[in-house]
Amino acid sequence: MTVNELLSRTGFEPASLPDGERVIDGVYIGDLLSWVMGRARENNAWLTIMSNVNVVAVASLTDVSCVILCEDVTLEEDILKTASDKGINVILSPLTAYETAQKLNGIL
């Protein structure tokens, strides 16, 4: 499934979408950035509630397909620009991480 397909099937909102055709082949949920760096895998959708520039750095290091910010978390415009410049897709979900994962489990 691609990020664009995920968006159309979930109704989640894109905040940064430089590569909507990026393939998603798994999900990782975590908020401890050092933990995510060691465990998230390339092409995962990463679910988090973290909302600082380090999210972009970790997403870039792990080469995840997208970051899904849960519970209506948003990033400041300058951070979203950095995400876009680095090719990081950022998606917004109003649901909890658990509820978001449940929704993804039904479609991935």
C-alpha positions in Angstrom: 0.0 0.0 0.0 1.2 3.5 -0.7 0.9 6.6 1.5 -1.6 8.0 -0.9 -3.7 4.8 -0.7 -3.5 4.9 3.1 -4.8 8.5 3.0 -7.7 7.6 0.7 -8.7 4.6 2.8 -8.4 6.1 6.2 -9.5 9.7 5.7 -6.4 10.9 7.6 -5.0 14.3 6.6 -1.6 14.9 5.0 0.5 17.6 6.6 3.6 17.0 4.5 3.3 14.8 1.4 6.5 15.0 -0.7 6.3 11.3 -1.8 2.7 10.0 -1.6 3.7 7.0 -3.7 6.1 5.7 -1.0 5.2 2.1 -0.1 4.2 1.1 3.4 5.0 -2.5 4.5 4.6 -2.4 8.2 3.8 -0.2 11.3 5.9 0.8 14.2 4.4 2.6 17.3 6.7 4.5 19.7 7.5 7.8 21.3 10.9 7.2 22.8 13.0 8.5 19.9 16.2 6.5 20.7 14.0 3.4 20.8 12.4 4.1 17.5 15.8 4.7 15.9 16.8 1.2 16.8 13.6 -0.6 16.0 11.5 1.1 13.3 12.2 -0.3 9.8 12.5 1.1 6.4 9.0 1.5 4.8 7.2 1.4 8.1 4.5 3.8 9.0 5.6 5.3 12.3 2.8 6.2 14.8 3.7 8.8 17.5 2.5 11.7 19.5 5.9 13.4 19.5 5.8 16.9 18.0 9.3 18.3 17.6 12.0 18.5 14.9 13.6 15.4 16.2 10.7 13.4 14.7 11.9 14.5 11.3 15.5 13.5 12.1 14.5 10.0 13.3 12.1 9.5 10.4 15.0 10.4 8.0 17.4 8.1 9.8 15.1 5.1 9.8 13.7 5.8 6.3 10.1 5.2 7.3 7.5 5.7 4.7 5.6 8.2 6.8 5.1 9.5 10.3 1.5 9.4 11.5 0.9 11.9 14.3 -1.9 10.6 16.5 -4.4 12.3 18.8 -4.6 15.5 16.7 -0.9 16.3 17.3 0.5 18.7 14.8 3.9 20.1 13.9 4.9 23.7 13.6 5.1 25.0 10.0 8.9 25.3 10.0 9.1 21.6 11.1 6.7 20.6 8.4 8.8 22.5 5.8 11.9 20.6 7.0 10.0 17.3 6.7 8.9 18.2 3.2 12.5 19.3 2.3 13.8 15.9 3.6 11.1 13.9 1.8 9.3 12.9 4.9 5.5 12.3 4.6 3.6 13.4 7.7 0.0 12.3 8.3 -2.4 13.6 10.9 -4.8 11.2 12.7 -7.4 12.3 15.3 -7.3 8.8 16.8 -5.2 7.4 19.6 -2.2 5.4 18.5 -4.1 2.2 19.4 -7.1 3.2 17.4 -4.9 4.3 14.5 -3.1 1.0 14.5 -6.4 -0.8 14.6 -7.5 1.1 11.5 -4.3 0.3 9.7 -4.5 -3.4 10.7 -7.7 -3.6 8.7 -6.1 -2.3 5.5 -2.4 -3.2 5.5 
